[in-house]
Amino acid sequence: MKIALSDIETDHYDVRESHDEEHVKEIQESLNEDGQWNPIIVRPNQNGSYELIAGHTRYKAAENLGWDELEATVKNVDDSEAEQLALKTNLTRKGMSKLEEGKVVNRLMSEHDLTESEVGERLGKSRKWVSDRVKVALNLKPEVKGLVEEGDLSYTLARVVTTVEEDRQLEFAKLLIEQDITDETFANELADRFDNDTVYTIGYEGRSFDEFLALLEENDIEILVDVRESTSSNYKPEFNGEVLSDRLEENGIEYRHVPELGVKGLIRRPYKDGAISHECFEDWYQWWVTEESGLDLEEFVNELELEGRPAFMCIERYAGPDNDQEIHCHRDHLADMVQSMEIDGRTHFPQRIDLV
């Protein structure tokens, strides 16, 4: 049946955020030359007019041509069925953006209390298809959605960006774009590393093992990096390397001794006694780690970021002078070095927390 354009309401079921003007012009030309081949789909409403479910581009083209009416198929469907029909018909025509699909799918779920599986079944799509679109629609920051809409970031990589903490999504998206990363598997690996952005430091002086362990657990530390030259501790045997390793691993924390990051007694003793200035000690330690220790610090930081949340451990209670501690522990300088390192165009550990 033919229905007057003036009797059709177009707002509610337009699943597209914007209409491709070139496509509208193509439809105009087709309507003008060949007439209307496919009817639009409407449903009656309570005030005697109709709500447009599918055919918004044809409606706009006919309106531009000055047509008074369009051929229409009238469907007596409820709100949920109308939403599904609007989305389903658009999925089979000129491609909607995946962001538009996600917003409509989410609206279907929230307004009509449907699960991802139920929506997928009604649309003829998998649950993963639904889940992916909802995840991007709900969890992606507007600035990153803009990168997707502009074509700078693929939808596949946008799904990966949703796994990163919200306040760092834009930074991560720009990293993917700048480094021309297109492989989803590699992007997922990078996302895992990207969220591990804080280096912690801790000392055991003045603490029992139980207090020490509680502090690690409260901060979700996954790897304790022992940066003492020697793991022997005569006055606190529970912090000897072997004992510490066993007890930490019993509690799900990996222990790793890296003696290359320690300080030799020949330097440590005169520094603590005041014979070597703090500035001299800091310069020596940076030289030692980068030039003489034999440790590839960049490779070490790369691996650490990938493997878990780390804490650098030494003896001193505080990383720097505090209370009755007058010196800087070398882990203070190590954490500064790690924080300032830029590898592959970015700083791997921009955040730092000293556990006290």
Secondary structure as GFF3:
##gff-version 3
##sequence-region A 1 356
A	DSSP	beta_strand	2	4	.	.	.	ID=ss1
A	DSSP	three_ten_helix	5	7	.	.	.	ID=ss2
A	DSSP	beta_strand	8	9	.	.	.	ID=ss3
A	DSSP	alpha_helix	21	34	.	.	.	ID=ss4
A	DSSP	beta_strand	40	44	.	.	.	ID=ss5
A	DSSP	beta_strand	50	54	.	.	.	ID=ss6
A	DSSP	alpha_helix	56	65	.	.	.	ID=ss7
A	DSSP	beta_strand	69	74	.	.	.	ID=ss8
A	DSSP	alpha_helix	79	91	.	.	.	ID=ss9
A	DSSP	alpha_helix	98	112	.	.	.	ID=ss10
A	DSSP	alpha_helix	116	123	.	.	.	ID=ss11
A	DSSP	alpha_helix	127	139	.	.	.	ID=ss12
A	DSSP	alpha_helix	142	149	.	.	.	ID=ss13
A	DSSP	alpha_helix	155	161	.	.	.	ID=ss14
A	DSSP	three_ten_helix	166	168	.	.	.	ID=ss15
A	DSSP	alpha_helix	169	178	.	.	.	ID=ss16
A	DSSP	alpha_helix	184	195	.	.	.	ID=ss17
A	DSSP	beta_strand	198	203	.	.	.	ID=ss18
A	DSSP	alpha_helix	209	218	.	.	.	ID=ss19
A	DSSP	beta_strand	223	226	.	.	.	ID=ss20
A	DSSP	three_ten_helix	237	239	.	.	.	ID=ss21
A	DSSP	alpha_helix	241	250	.	.	.	ID=ss22
A	DSSP	beta_strand	254	257	.	.	.	ID=ss23
A	DSSP	three_ten_helix	259	261	.	.	.	ID=ss24
A	DSSP	alpha_helix	265	272	.	.	.	ID=ss25
A	DSSP	alpha_helix	278	287	.	.	.	ID=ss26
A	DSSP	pi_helix	288	292	.	.	.	ID=ss27
A	DSSP	alpha_helix	297	307	.	.	.	ID=ss28
A	DSSP	beta_strand	310	314	.	.	.	ID=ss29
A	DSSP	alpha_helix	330	340	.	.	.	ID=ss30
A	DSSP	beta_strand	342	343	.	.	.	ID=ss31
A	DSSP	beta_strand	346	347	.	.	.	ID=ss32
A	DSSP	beta_strand	351	355	.	.	.	ID=ss33
###
